[in-house]
Amino acid sequence: MKDTMINVIVHLNATHSFDFMEIPSGKDIKERLTLIEKVPSDMLSLRINGSILGDADFLTIGTAVVRATIKNALKGGKG
């Protein structure tokens, strides 16, 4: 089998691009994002094409755009 790099673009506070040697799971993506953003992985929720990407779910081969949000985050605003 030919080695294929899978590129995942993740939007949270900033846009991040991660390369994986194997098809990543939601858990794999959360772990990478946690290292950079310092947000605990259990506080992150991932969506791809509007559908939830669970920890045990895998992406399809190719470039993917994932939207990450922080669960139960406080709404910002003037205080």
C-alpha positions in Angstrom: 0.0 0.0 0.0 1.3 3.4 -1.0 2.0 5.9 1.9 -0.6 8.6 1.7 -0.5 11.8 3.8 -3.9 12.9 5.1 -4.2 16.6 5.7 -6.7 17.9 8.2 -7.6 21.6 8.5 -9.1 22.4 11.9 -10.7 25.7 12.8 -11.0 26.7 16.5 -9.4 30.0 17.7 -7.1 29.9 14.7 -6.8 27.7 11.6 -4.4 24.7 12.0 -3.3 22.2 9.4 -2.3 18.7 10.6 -0.7 15.9 8.6 -1.4 12.3 9.5 0.3 9.2 8.0 -2.8 7.1 8.7 -6.5 8.0 8.6 -7.1 9.9 11.8 -9.9 9.4 14.3 -11.7 12.2 16.1 -9.6 11.4 19.1 -6.3 11.8 17.1 -7.4 15.2 15.9 -8.4 16.3 19.4 -5.0 15.2 20.8 -3.1 17.3 18.2 -5.4 20.3 18.8 -4.9 20.0 22.6 -1.2 20.2 22.2 -1.4 23.5 20.3 -4.5 25.2 21.8 -4.0 23.9 25.4 -7.8 23.1 25.6 -8.5 19.7 27.2 -9.6 17.2 24.6 -12.8 16.3 26.6 -13.9 19.9 26.2 -13.7 19.8 22.4 -16.4 19.0 20.0 -15.6 18.2 16.3 -17.9 18.6 13.3 -17.3 17.7 9.6 -19.8 18.8 7.0 -22.2 19.6 9.8 -22.1 16.1 11.4 -20.5 15.3 14.7 -17.1 13.5 14.5 -16.9 11.3 17.5 -13.6 10.1 19.2 -14.0 6.7 17.6 -15.1 8.0 14.1 -12.5 8.1 11.3 -12.2 10.6 8.5 -12.2 9.6 4.9 -9.0 9.7 2.9 -8.1 13.1 1.5 -8.1 16.7 2.9 -10.8 17.4 5.4 -12.0 20.6 7.0 -13.1 20.1 10.6 -14.8 22.7 12.8 -13.9 22.5 16.5 -15.8 24.1 19.2 -15.4 24.2 23.0 -18.3 22.5 24.8 -20.2 24.6 27.3 -18.0 27.6 26.7 -19.2 30.9 28.3 -20.5 33.4 25.9 -18.4 36.5 25.5 -19.6 40.0 25.7 -19.4 43.2 27.7 -19.6 42.6 31.4 
